[in-house]
Amino acid sequence: MSTPDHPLLQGELRLAGRLDGRFFDLLAALALTGSLQKAARVAGYSYKGAWLVLDAAALLTHTPLLERATGGHGGGGSRLTAEGQALLAAWRTLQARHDAFLREQEAWLADQPALDALLKRMAMKTTARNQFTGTIRAVQPGPATTLVRMALAGGDPDISIALTTPAAEELGVAVGQEALALVKSSEIVLVSDFAGYRLSARNQLAGSISRVERGAVSSLVGLTLPGGSRLTANVTNDAVDALDLAVGQPATAVFKAYAVMLAVRG
């Protein structure tokens, strides 16, 4: 369901609402190097910033966490006080217990059959803005190309997907299989008026414009289908102006079957 790099559950541990992992990285580096300057670089602070955060922590704990060490080899430096060492040790224990708690809850989630498919979809990470969930309704294999028809949740029109026959065989595409259809926003053309013409693209999904987010060169236009499915198209600002696209306006999202990437559970 998840990988160590992309856990399904994440949580940030803080003490007193302010002392976070970065602060304790500073304490750990101080304990290791004996130099505030070096420790600040390790934890990503400026030297002044490290002093400020340590002073703020001392106000919370009502005791200094750092003391200057004078003399000795190298001319002295900085070291944690006994209180600072105790706080760092407590943080490490709490962090380990916090990580164990998250793993325990993630294991519990993985054991929930009703949530299994949903959580797997949530764990998948992709740059495609449009991700449609559904069930494969039909598979038409050909010598070179296989055409797949996927029924969307909510009763919206089916999506047609064209993929190479070797790819379909490798995926084990079959009727009744749960699947994801991925479409880049740049692959979608919005049509507000067909003017009596018919298009060759297999996918033509009619809905209403639900958002227009204008950028410097292009806009992200959201379209909501009657069954509740949503998709996003990347449209040039010139096209938005020419078509006078606005929220509430009817429009049709058009994209080729070859523009759809199919994902199935392994």
Backbone torsions as a table, in degrees:
resi	resn	phi	psi	omega
1	MET	NA	-38.9	179.4
2	SER	-141.4	169.0	177.3
3	THR	-121.0	163.2	178.0
4	PRO	-55.9	-32.6	-179.5
5	ASP	-77.3	-26.5	-177.2
6	HIS	-131.3	69.6	-180.0
7	PRO	-65.5	148.5	179.1
8	LEU	-70.6	-39.2	178.4
9	LEU	-105.7	134.7	175.8
10	GLN	-135.5	148.5	178.4
11	GLY	-156.4	142.4	-179.1
12	GLU	-102.5	128.8	179.0
13	LEU	-93.5	130.6	177.3
14	ARG	-136.1	146.4	172.9
15	LEU	-106.0	133.6	-179.3
16	ALA	57.5	21.1	177.7
17	GLY	74.6	-1.4	-173.4
18	ARG	-133.4	-29.3	-175.5
19	LEU	-89.9	105.3	-173.7
20	ASP	-109.3	-171.5	-177.1
21	GLY	-60.1	-36.3	-180.0
22	ARG	-64.3	-40.8	178.8
23	PHE	-61.9	-42.8	-178.5
24	PHE	-75.1	-22.7	169.6
25	ASP	-63.1	-37.0	177.3
26	LEU	-63.8	-45.2	178.8
27	LEU	-63.1	-42.5	-179.1
28	ALA	-64.0	-40.5	178.9
29	ALA	-67.4	-36.0	175.9
30	LEU	-62.7	-44.6	179.5
31	ALA	-62.6	-32.3	-176.5
32	LEU	-82.9	-41.6	-172.2
33	THR	-98.7	-27.3	-174.9
34	GLY	70.4	15.8	-178.4
35	SER	-133.3	121.2	178.8
36	LEU	-67.0	-35.4	-179.8
37	GLN	-63.3	-46.3	178.6
38	LYS	-67.3	-41.5	-178.8
39	ALA	-63.9	-37.8	179.1
40	ALA	-62.2	-42.2	179.1
41	ARG	-63.7	-41.2	-179.6
42	VAL	-62.1	-42.3	-176.0
43	ALA	-88.0	-2.1	176.8
44	GLY	82.9	24.3	176.2
45	TYR	-104.9	157.2	163.6
46	SER	-77.1	165.0	179.3
47	TYR	-60.6	-44.2	179.1
48	LYS	-66.2	-39.9	179.4
49	GLY	-62.7	-37.1	178.5
50	ALA	-64.5	-42.3	177.8
51	TRP	-63.0	-42.0	-178.4
52	LEU	-63.2	-43.4	-178.2
53	VAL	-70.6	-32.8	176.3
54	LEU	-69.5	-38.2	176.5
55	ASP	-64.5	-41.7	179.1
56	ALA	-64.2	-38.4	178.4
57	ALA	-66.7	-37.3	179.0
58	ALA	-64.4	-32.6	176.5
59	LEU	-67.5	-33.8	178.9
60	LEU	-73.6	-39.7	-176.0
61	THR	-88.9	-12.3	-178.5
62	HIS	60.7	28.0	176.5
63	THR	-159.1	146.0	178.7
64	PRO	-65.5	142.3	177.3
65	LEU	-104.6	-9.7	-176.5
66	LEU	-135.0	142.0	175.7
67	GLU	-136.2	151.0	179.7
68	ARG	-81.2	135.6	175.8
69	ALA	-107.2	121.7	-177.0
70	THR	-105.9	155.5	176.4
71	GLY	71.9	-169.1	179.4
72	GLY	79.0	-178.1	-178.5
73	HIS	-65.0	127.7	179.6
74	GLY	89.3	-2.2	173.8
75	GLY	82.9	19.7	175.4
76	GLY	93.9	-173.7	-178.1
77	GLY	174.4	-141.0	-179.7
78	SER	-130.7	150.3	177.0
79	ARG	-149.2	158.1	179.2
80	LEU	-73.5	143.1	171.7
81	THR	-74.2	172.0	177.6
82	ALA	-58.9	-36.8	178.3
83	GLU	-67.2	-39.1	178.2
84	GLY	-64.2	-41.3	178.0
85	GLN	-64.6	-40.0	179.6
86	ALA	-66.5	-39.3	179.5
87	LEU	-65.6	-41.7	178.9
88	LEU	-63.7	-41.7	179.2
89	ALA	-64.4	-40.5	178.8
90	ALA	-65.0	-39.3	178.7
91	TRP	-61.9	-44.5	-178.9
92	ARG	-61.7	-39.4	177.7
93	THR	-67.0	-44.7	179.0
94	LEU	-63.2	-39.2	-179.8
95	GLN	-63.7	-42.1	178.6
96	ALA	-63.9	-41.2	179.4
97	ARG	-69.7	-35.4	177.7
98	HIS	-65.2	-44.3	177.9
99	ASP	-63.1	-40.1	178.8
100	ALA	-64.9	-38.5	178.0
101	PHE	-62.7	-44.8	-180.0
102	LEU	-64.0	-40.5	177.9
103	ARG	-64.0	-38.6	179.3
104	GLU	-64.1	-43.1	180.0
105	GLN	-69.7	-34.7	177.9
106	GLU	-67.2	-37.2	176.4
107	ALA	-64.5	-37.2	177.6
108	TRP	-64.1	-43.0	178.7
109	LEU	-61.7	-40.5	-178.4
110	ALA	-64.9	-19.0	-177.6
111	ASP	-96.5	11.6	178.9
112	GLN	-101.8	101.7	-175.3
113	PRO	-56.6	-38.4	-176.5
114	ALA	-68.2	-22.9	-178.1
115	LEU	-101.4	-7.3	-171.1
116	ASP	-55.1	-53.4	-177.0
117	ALA	-64.6	-42.3	-179.7
118	LEU	-61.1	-45.1	-177.7
119	LEU	-67.7	-34.6	177.3
120	LYS	-65.3	-37.7	177.8
121	ARG	-66.4	-39.2	179.3
122	MET	-65.0	-32.9	-176.8
123	ALA	-76.1	-19.7	-179.3
124	MET	-73.6	132.7	-178.2
125	LYS	-119.1	126.5	-178.2
126	THR	-150.5	154.8	179.2
127	THR	-83.8	-11.6	179.5
128	ALA	-65.7	126.1	-178.0
129	ARG	-70.8	-30.5	-174.6
130	ASN	-104.3	117.8	178.1
131	GLN	-129.6	113.9	-179.2
132	PHE	-107.1	132.6	175.6
133	THR	-100.1	147.6	179.1
134	GLY	-179.3	-166.1	-177.9
135	THR	-127.2	136.5	179.9
136	ILE	-68.0	122.6	-177.2
137	ARG	-97.1	-33.0	-177.6
138	ALA	-152.1	147.8	177.0
139	VAL	-132.8	122.7	-180.0
140	GLN	-119.9	92.0	-179.2
141	PRO	-73.8	146.2	175.7
142	GLY	-132.9	177.0	-178.8
143	PRO	-58.6	-39.5	-177.6
144	ALA	-119.1	-31.9	-174.2
145	THR	-126.5	139.9	174.5
146	THR	-113.5	130.4	178.5
147	LEU	-101.6	126.9	-178.3
148	VAL	-117.3	136.7	176.0
149	ARG	-114.6	124.9	-176.6
150	MET	-115.8	126.2	177.9
151	ALA	-82.4	130.2	180.0
152	LEU	-85.4	152.0	173.8
153	ALA	-68.3	145.9	178.3
154	GLY	91.4	-1.9	176.5
155	GLY	83.7	10.9	176.7
156	ASP	-70.0	162.5	-177.7
157	PRO	-55.7	150.1	178.9
158	ASP	-63.6	156.3	173.6
159	ILE	-108.5	133.9	176.7
160	SER	-96.7	134.8	-177.0
161	ILE	-129.1	128.2	177.1
162	ALA	-110.8	125.2	177.8
163	LEU	-140.8	160.9	-179.3
164	THR	-65.1	148.4	-179.9
165	THR	-62.0	-40.6	175.2
166	PRO	-59.1	-38.5	179.0
167	ALA	-66.3	-40.9	179.3
168	ALA	-63.4	-39.6	178.9
169	GLU	-68.1	-38.5	179.6
170	GLU	-66.1	-37.9	178.5
171	LEU	-75.2	-19.3	-176.9
172	GLY	69.2	40.0	-176.7
173	VAL	-62.9	130.7	-177.9
174	ALA	-148.0	153.2	177.9
175	VAL	-61.5	137.7	-179.8
176	GLY	90.5	-6.3	-178.3
177	GLN	-77.2	137.5	174.0
178	GLU	-73.5	140.5	-174.7
179	ALA	-150.0	165.6	173.3
180	LEU	-120.8	137.2	173.7
181	ALA	-111.0	124.3	-177.1
182	LEU	-111.7	129.2	-179.3
183	VAL	-135.7	126.3	176.3
184	LYS	-68.8	144.5	-179.7
185	SER	-63.1	-27.9	-179.4
186	SER	-73.5	-14.2	-179.2
187	GLU	-87.7	-5.5	-174.3
188	ILE	-99.9	130.2	174.8
189	VAL	-107.0	129.9	177.5
190	LEU	-95.9	132.2	178.8
191	VAL	-120.0	125.2	178.8
192	SER	-100.9	-18.9	180.0
193	ASP	-155.0	115.9	-179.0
194	PHE	-78.0	-16.2	177.5
195	ALA	52.6	35.6	177.0
196	GLY	85.9	-3.9	-180.0
197	TYR	-89.1	154.9	172.6
198	ARG	-115.9	140.8	-177.4
199	LEU	-103.3	151.8	-178.6
200	SER	-80.6	-17.0	-178.3
201	ALA	-61.5	133.0	-176.7
202	ARG	-69.5	-32.8	-175.9
203	ASN	-98.4	116.2	178.5
204	GLN	-138.2	98.7	-173.1
205	LEU	-108.6	114.5	-177.5
206	ALA	-90.0	140.0	178.2
207	GLY	-163.9	-157.6	179.9
208	SER	-124.3	141.3	178.1
209	ILE	-68.3	125.5	-176.7
210	SER	-109.9	-13.7	176.8
211	ARG	-162.9	150.4	173.7
212	VAL	-136.2	110.6	-179.8
213	GLU	-108.2	104.0	-174.6
214	ARG	-83.0	133.4	176.0
215	GLY	-113.3	-169.1	-177.5
216	ALA	-66.9	-37.4	-176.8
217	VAL	-120.2	-37.8	-176.9
218	SER	-132.8	168.5	-179.3
219	SER	-125.0	149.0	171.2
220	LEU	-96.7	119.1	-177.8
221	VAL	-111.8	121.9	179.4
222	GLY	-94.5	139.8	179.8
223	LEU	-126.0	128.3	177.3
224	THR	-106.6	127.0	-178.9
225	LEU	-85.0	161.4	-176.9
226	PRO	-56.4	-34.1	-179.0
227	GLY	-82.6	-1.6	178.1
228	GLY	105.8	-11.9	177.4
229	SER	-65.7	147.3	-178.6
230	ARG	-127.5	147.0	175.9
231	LEU	-142.4	162.3	-177.5
232	THR	-127.2	133.7	176.6
233	ALA	-116.1	142.3	175.6
234	ASN	-96.8	112.7	-172.6
235	VAL	-123.2	137.6	177.6
236	THR	-63.5	150.4	179.0
237	ASN	-62.0	-33.3	177.5
238	ASP	-62.1	-40.6	179.2
239	ALA	-68.8	-38.4	177.4
240	VAL	-59.8	-44.0	179.8
241	ASP	-68.9	-41.4	-177.2
242	ALA	-65.3	-38.3	179.8
243	LEU	-88.6	-7.7	-178.8
244	ASP	55.7	46.9	-177.5
245	LEU	-69.0	132.5	-178.9
246	ALA	-150.4	156.9	179.1
247	VAL	-58.1	134.7	-179.7
248	GLY	95.6	-14.4	-178.4
249	GLN	-77.3	137.3	176.0
250	PRO	-70.8	144.9	178.3
251	ALA	-158.8	163.1	179.6
252	THR	-123.5	129.3	176.0
253	ALA	-88.8	124.2	-177.0
254	VAL	-119.0	128.8	175.6
255	PHE	-154.2	150.5	-176.3
256	LYS	-74.7	154.2	177.5
257	ALA	-64.0	-30.8	178.8
258	TYR	-72.8	-14.5	-179.3
259	ALA	-83.1	-4.1	-176.8
260	VAL	-99.6	131.6	174.3
261	MET	-101.4	131.7	-177.1
262	LEU	-99.8	136.1	175.4
263	ALA	-127.2	131.6	177.4
264	VAL	-127.1	156.6	-179.9
265	ARG	-72.8	134.9	-179.6
266	GLY	-81.8	NA	NA
